[in-house]
Amino acid sequence: MKPQDILFFLILGALLGVRKPRLLVIAGLASLTLAIPLFATWTFFTAERLTWYAAAFFITFIVISSLKPHQVQ
């Protein structure tokens, strides 16, 4: 397991502990934003991992939202 994977699990655990699903979407968008320059510089391994992490953040948001729909304010 690489350090970036450990960091991902720490961030995911922290976001689940905070219990604000909106932060999962923000983390997913941040991962995609970080991946764009890495794809441009041909750093494919890290960029691909960041896209997988973004997908995991989005899927976690969808699962949490479907189990407990949040209220629209």
Residue, then its C-alpha position, 0 to 999 in steps of 0.5 A: m500500500k502506497p502512502q497516497d492510498i493511506l492518505f486517501f483512507l485517512i481523508l475518507g475516514a475523517l470525512l465520514g466522521v464529520r458526517k457532512p456528505r457535501l464535503l465528500v463531493i468537494a473532496g472528489l472535485a478536488s481530486l479531479t482538479l489535482a489530477i488534471p495537471l498530472f495528466a498533462t505532465w504524463t504522470f499517469f499512475t498518480a493521476e489515475r489514482l486520483t480519478w479513482y479516489a474521486a470516484a470513491f468519494f462520489i460513490t460514498f456520497i451517493v450511498i450515504s445520500s440514498l440511505k439517509p436523504h439530506q434535507v434541502q434548506 
